[in-house]
Amino acid sequence: MPALPAPIRIRDFRLYWLARFAAVLATMGMVVIIGYQVYDVARSDYGMSIREASLQLGLLGAAQFLPLAILTPVAGWVADRFERRTVARIANAIDLCVALTLGWLTANDALTLPILFTFAALHGVARVFVGPAMAAIAPNIVPAKILPEAIAMGSIAWQVGSVFGPAIGGFLYAADPAMPYWVSAALMALAIITLTPVRKVQPPAISGHAHPFRQMIDGLSYVRGHRFLLGAITLDLFAVLLGGATAMLPVFARDILHVGTEGLGLLRGAPAAGAALLALYYAWYPLRSNVGIKMLLAVAGFGAMTILFGLSKSMTLSLAVLAALGMLDMLSVYVRSSLVQLHTPDSMRGRVSAVSGLAISASNELGELQSGLMAALLGPVGAVVFGGAAAIGVAGIWSVIFPELRRAKTFDPPPFLPPDEVAKEMA
């Protein structure tokens, strides 16, 4: 019997991978430019101080989080009810229109803060529908035996796009402020075109009758009732919520490090580069022992690197610190994601994953709001240093109130209750 081919040798997966890479490259390029334009317009056109303009970056995070918070259950339901290529292509088409409109407004010097906030929210709507639909396509176009390899390759598309998207966007903006949007629109069109020849991916018939919002509530109830899962998920939520420094990067690029949009692109790409390097290392040398304490130490290290970045006045040091920060964040995410998946029975894994995904979105986007509010009070440097110290504090507090995390030695899953016992717990 011939061996199964590698995922990249499968035509449909090759097209799917290219579509995902193009969409991530476009999305990450747009995100960094929208953030820079919000800060620059606030400073230049509205005459805001650094603290006032920093607050606008926080409000931008809130504008991007609202679609995620409201539409995440709906997006999952849509991906499970409609042909998934079509859902992904429509969402990418919405993002393409956002890019074209922002490009035209930028070229005609017609940007205002309300316009930027509105299109940032529309960009968030597109992102929330693309994610579940694209994630659900891969298992349907590769043999089950090579699905883990396909998932790993999909992660590579995300990480590489996250590294190069911000850098390319920053350099294009320096050459022509509208150019990042034109290129993003072209990449979105490429994603739509390359998805079209992929065979149709019809979702399976839904046998249950539970409403998607009811399923989300069940997931929340299950996590709340299991301290290990609650501790692992909330550790990441509060650490990134309080310690995230990415929202302040436009401030550091423009007014502290004085490196412009080219430097901003490099600053945004540095954490992803560090994360990608560590992910590649763990692909060859997986973590096997003392995983819980290493996750807690990684969160504390994340906070320490955040403080060091806030105090840095050197571009070289800032890039190195952000790369290290990305590595530590990747270590934390790697351990937490593995523990959450392995400590959740299969009957609850989808709903718990939905809760975990929403927590990640909340920590990222609401973290930007928190950073903006703190910057308005303490200034951008003070806000970043405070956030790093808070992340260290979270790691220490969680190690005490959730000793289950400290005691996790390996990834070996615990024995699970039978399905009927799980159902009784949920009753």
C-alpha positions in Angstrom: 0.0 0.0 0.0 1.6 3.3 -1.0 2.4 5.8 1.7 0.2 8.8 2.2 1.5 12.0 0.5 2.7 14.9 2.6 0.0 17.6 2.9 1.8 20.1 0.6 1.7 17.5 -2.2 -2.1 17.4 -2.1 -3.4 20.0 -4.6 -6.4 21.1 -2.5 -4.3 21.6 0.6 -1.6 23.4 -1.4 -4.2 25.9 -2.6 -5.7 26.2 0.9 -2.3 26.9 2.5 -1.6 29.6 -0.1 -5.0 31.2 0.6 -4.4 31.2 4.3 -0.9 32.6 4.0 -2.1 35.4 1.7 -5.0 36.3 4.0 -2.8 36.4 7.1 -0.1 38.4 5.3 -2.8 40.9 4.3 -4.6 41.0 7.6 -1.4 41.6 9.7 -0.3 44.3 7.3 -3.6 46.1 7.7 -3.7 45.8 11.4 -0.3 47.5 12.0 -1.2 50.3 9.5 -4.6 51.0 11.0 -3.1 51.3 14.4 -0.4 53.6 13.2 -2.9 55.8 11.4 -5.2 56.1 14.4 -2.3 57.3 16.5 -0.9 59.6 13.7 -4.2 61.1 12.9 -5.0 61.7 16.6 -1.6 63.5 17.0 -1.4 65.4 13.7 -5.0 66.2 12.8 -6.7 66.4 16.2 -3.8 67.9 18.1 -3.9 65.3 20.8 -1.1 64.8 23.3 0.8 61.5 23.4 -1.3 60.3 26.3 -4.6 61.3 24.6 -3.6 59.7 21.3 -2.5 56.5 23.2 -6.0 56.3 24.6 -7.3 56.2 21.1 -5.2 53.0 20.5 -6.9 51.5 23.5 -10.3 52.4 22.2 -9.3 50.9 18.8 -8.7 47.6 20.6 -12.2 47.8 22.1 -13.7 48.5 18.6 -12.0 45.4 17.2 -13.0 43.2 20.2 -16.7 43.9 20.1 -17.3 42.0 16.8 -15.3 39.1 18.2 -17.3 39.0 21.5 -20.7 39.3 19.8 -20.2 37.2 16.7 -17.8 34.4 17.8 -20.7 31.9 18.5 -22.5 33.0 15.3 -19.4 32.5 13.2 -18.9 29.0 14.6 -22.6 28.2 13.8 -22.2 29.6 10.3 -19.1 27.5 9.7 -21.1 24.4 10.8 -24.1 25.1 8.7 -22.9 26.5 5.4 -20.3 25.5 2.7 -17.1 26.5 4.3 -15.1 27.7 1.3 -18.0 30.1 0.5 -18.0 31.5 4.1 -14.3 32.1 4.0 -14.4 33.7 0.5 -17.3 36.0 1.5 -15.4 37.1 4.7 -12.2 37.7 2.7 -14.3 39.7 0.2 -15.5 41.9 3.0 -11.9 42.5 4.1 -11.0 43.2 0.5 -13.6 46.0 0.4 -12.3 47.4 3.7 -8.8 47.5 2.3 -9.8 49.2 -1.0 -11.9 51.8 0.9 -9.1 52.6 3.4 -6.6 52.8 0.5 -8.8 55.3 -1.4 -9.4 57.4 1.8 -5.7 57.3 2.6 -4.7 58.4 -1.0 -7.2 61.3 -0.8 -6.2 62.4 2.7 -9.7 61.9 3.9 -9.1 59.8 7.1 -10.8 60.7 10.4 -10.9 58.8 13.7 -14.6 57.8 13.3 -13.8 56.4 9.8 -10.8 54.4 11.1 -12.7 53.0 14.0 -15.6 52.0 11.8 -13.4 50.2 9.3 -11.4 48.6 12.1 -14.6 47.1 13.4 -15.6 45.8 9.9 -12.1 44.3 9.7 -12.9 42.6 13.0 -16.1 41.2 11.6 -14.3 39.7 8.6 -11.7 38.1 10.8 -14.2 36.5 13.1 -15.9 34.6 10.2 -12.7 33.7 8.4 -11.1 31.9 11.4 -13.7 29.1 12.0 -14.4 28.5 8.4 -10.7 28.2 7.4 -9.9 26.0 10.4 -12.8 23.6 9.5 -11.6 23.2 5.9 -8.3 21.4 6.5 -9.6 18.2 8.1 -11.8 17.7 5.1 -9.1 17.9 2.4 -6.3 15.8 3.8 -6.3 12.1 5.0 -6.8 11.8 8.8 -3.4 10.2 9.3 -1.6 13.3 8.2 -3.9 15.9 9.7 -1.5 16.8 12.6 1.2 17.5 10.0 -1.4 19.6 8.0 -2.3 21.6 11.2 1.4 22.2 11.9 1.9 23.5 8.3 -1.2 25.7 8.8 0.4 27.2 11.9 3.6 27.9 9.9 1.4 29.9 7.4 0.1 31.9 10.3 3.4 32.6 12.0 5.3 33.5 8.8 2.5 35.8 7.8 2.5 37.4 11.2 6.3 38.0 10.9 6.4 39.5 7.4 2.9 41.1 7.2 3.7 44.0 9.7 7.2 44.5 8.3 6.0 44.7 4.7 3.1 46.9 5.7 5.5 49.3 7.4 7.9 49.6 4.5 5.1 50.0 2.0 3.5 52.8 4.1 6.8 54.6 4.1 7.0 54.5 0.3 3.3 55.4 -0.2 0.7 55.6 2.7 -2.0 54.0 0.5 0.2 51.2 -0.8 -0.3 48.7 2.1 -4.0 48.7 1.5 -3.7 48.1 -2.3 -1.3 45.2 -1.6 -3.6 43.8 1.1 -6.6 44.0 -1.3 -4.5 42.1 -3.9 -3.6 39.4 -1.3 -7.2 39.1 -0.3 -8.2 38.6 -4.0 -5.5 35.9 -4.2 -6.9 34.2 -1.2 -10.4 34.1 -2.8 -9.1 32.9 -6.1 -7.0 30.1 -4.7 -9.8 28.9 -2.5 -12.2 28.6 -5.4 -10.7 25.4 -7.0 -10.6 23.6 -3.7 -13.3 21.0 -3.5 -16.5 21.9 -1.7 -16.5 21.4 2.0 -20.0 20.8 3.2 -20.4 20.7 7.0 -21.9 17.5 8.4 -25.6 17.4 9.3 -26.2 18.7 12.8 -27.8 16.1 14.9 -28.2 18.0 18.2 -30.8 20.6 18.9 -28.8 22.9 21.3 -28.6 26.5 20.2 -25.0 27.7 19.7 -25.4 30.2 22.5 -26.5 27.4 24.8 -23.4 25.5 23.8 -21.2 28.4 24.7 -22.9 28.6 28.1 -22.3 24.9 28.6 -18.6 25.4 27.8 -18.4 28.2 30.3 -20.1 26.1 33.0 -17.7 23.2 32.4 -14.6 25.4 32.7 -15.9 27.1 35.8 -16.5 23.7 37.5 -13.0 22.4 36.7 -10.3 24.3 38.5 -7.4 23.2 36.4 -9.0 24.4 33.2 -10.2 27.6 34.8 -6.7 28.3 36.1 -5.0 27.6 32.7 -7.4 29.7 30.7 -7.6 32.6 33.1 -3.8 32.7 33.5 -3.4 33.6 29.9 -6.4 35.9 29.9 -5.2 38.1 32.7 -1.5 38.0 31.9 -2.0 39.2 28.3 -4.9 41.5 29.3 -2.7 43.4 31.8 0.8 42.9 30.2 0.2 43.3 26.5 2.5 46.0 25.0 1.6 45.7 21.3 -1.0 48.4 21.5 1.6 50.9 22.4 4.0 50.0 19.6 2.9 52.9 17.3 3.7 55.3 20.2 7.1 53.8 20.7 7.8 53.8 16.9 6.8 57.4 16.4 7.7 59.3 19.5 10.1 57.2 21.7 12.3 55.1 19.4 11.8 57.5 16.4 11.9 54.7 13.8 8.7 55.5 11.8 6.5 52.9 10.1 9.4 50.8 8.9 10.5 50.3 12.5 6.9 49.7 13.6 6.6 46.9 11.1 9.8 45.3 12.6 8.6 45.8 16.1 5.2 44.1 15.3 7.0 41.2 13.6 9.6 40.6 16.3 7.4 38.7 18.8 6.0 36.5 16.0 9.6 35.7 14.8 10.5 34.7 18.3 7.4 32.6 18.7 8.0 30.9 15.3 11.6 30.0 16.3 10.5 28.4 19.5 7.6 26.5 17.8 10.1 25.1 15.3 12.4 24.0 18.2 9.5 22.2 20.0 8.6 20.5 16.7 12.0 18.7 17.0 12.4 18.7 20.8 9.0 18.6 22.5 8.6 19.6 26.1 8.1 16.7 28.4 8.6 17.5 32.1 7.5 20.1 34.7 5.2 21.7 32.2 3.0 23.5 34.7 5.8 25.4 36.5 7.5 26.2 33.1 4.2 27.8 32.0 4.0 29.9 35.1 7.7 30.9 34.7 7.1 31.8 31.1 4.3 34.1 32.0 6.5 35.8 34.6 9.3 36.1 32.0 6.8 37.6 29.6 6.1 40.3 32.2 9.8 40.9 32.8 10.5 41.3 29.0 7.6 43.7 28.8 9.1 45.9 31.5 12.5 45.8 29.8 10.9 46.8 26.5 9.1 49.7 28.1 12.4 51.0 29.5 14.4 50.5 26.3 15.5 53.5 24.3 17.4 51.3 21.7 15.8 49.8 18.6 18.2 46.9 18.7 17.5 46.1 22.3 13.7 46.5 21.8 13.7 44.1 18.9 15.7 41.5 20.9 13.4 41.9 23.9 10.3 41.6 21.8 11.6 38.4 20.2 12.3 37.0 23.6 8.8 38.1 24.7 7.3 36.2 21.8 9.3 33.1 22.7 8.0 33.2 26.3 4.5 33.8 25.1 4.8 30.9 22.7 6.0 28.6 25.6 3.0 29.7 27.7 0.5 29.2 24.9 2.1 25.8 23.9 1.8 24.4 27.4 -1.7 25.9 28.1 -3.2 24.8 24.8 -1.9 21.3 25.2 -3.0 21.0 28.8 -6.5 22.4 28.0 -7.0 20.0 25.1 -5.7 16.9 27.0 -7.5 17.7 30.3 -10.9 18.1 28.5 -13.0 15.0 27.6 -13.7 14.7 23.9 -17.4 15.3 24.5 -16.7 18.8 25.8 -13.5 19.7 23.8 -15.2 21.9 21.1 -17.1 24.0 23.7 -14.1 24.4 26.0 -12.0 25.4 22.9 -14.6 28.0 22.1 -14.3 29.4 25.6 -10.5 29.4 25.4 -10.6 31.1 21.9 -12.8 33.8 23.2 -10.5 34.3 26.2 -7.5 34.7 23.9 -9.4 37.3 21.8 -10.5 39.1 25.0 -6.9 39.2 26.3 -5.6 40.6 23.0 -8.2 43.2 22.1 -9.2 44.3 25.6 -5.5 44.3 26.5 -5.2 47.1 24.0 -8.0 49.0 25.7 -6.3 48.5 29.1 -3.0 49.7 27.7 -4.6 52.8 26.2 -6.4 53.7 29.4 -3.2 53.2 31.5 -1.2 55.2 29.0 -3.6 58.1 29.4 -2.9 58.0 33.1 0.8 57.0 33.3 2.1 57.7 29.8 3.1 55.0 27.4 6.3 53.9 29.1 4.6 53.8 32.5 1.7 51.8 31.1 4.0 49.2 29.6 6.1 48.9 32.7 2.9 48.6 34.9 1.5 46.0 32.6 4.7 43.9 32.8 4.7 44.1 36.6 1.1 43.1 36.6 1.8 40.0 34.4 4.5 38.9 36.9 2.0 39.4 39.7 -0.6 37.3 37.9 1.9 34.4 37.5 2.7 34.6 41.2 -0.9 34.8 42.4 -2.1 32.0 40.0 0.7 29.7 41.3 -0.9 30.1 44.8 -4.6 30.0 44.1 -4.3 27.3 41.4 -1.7 24.9 42.8 -3.0 22.4 40.2 -1.0 24.3 37.6 2.2 24.1 39.6 1.8 20.3 40.1 1.3 19.5 36.4 4.5 17.5 35.6 3.7 16.2 32.1 1.1 16.5 29.4 -0.4 13.1 30.3 -4.2 13.5 30.6 -6.1 12.5 33.7 -8.7 9.8 33.7 -12.0 11.3 32.6 -15.5 10.7 33.9 -17.7 8.6 31.7 -20.0 10.6 29.3 -23.0 10.0 31.5 -21.2 11.3 34.6 -20.1 14.4 32.6 -23.7 14.9 31.6 -24.7 14.7 35.3 -22.2 17.3 36.2 -23.6 19.6 33.6 -27.2 19.1 34.7 
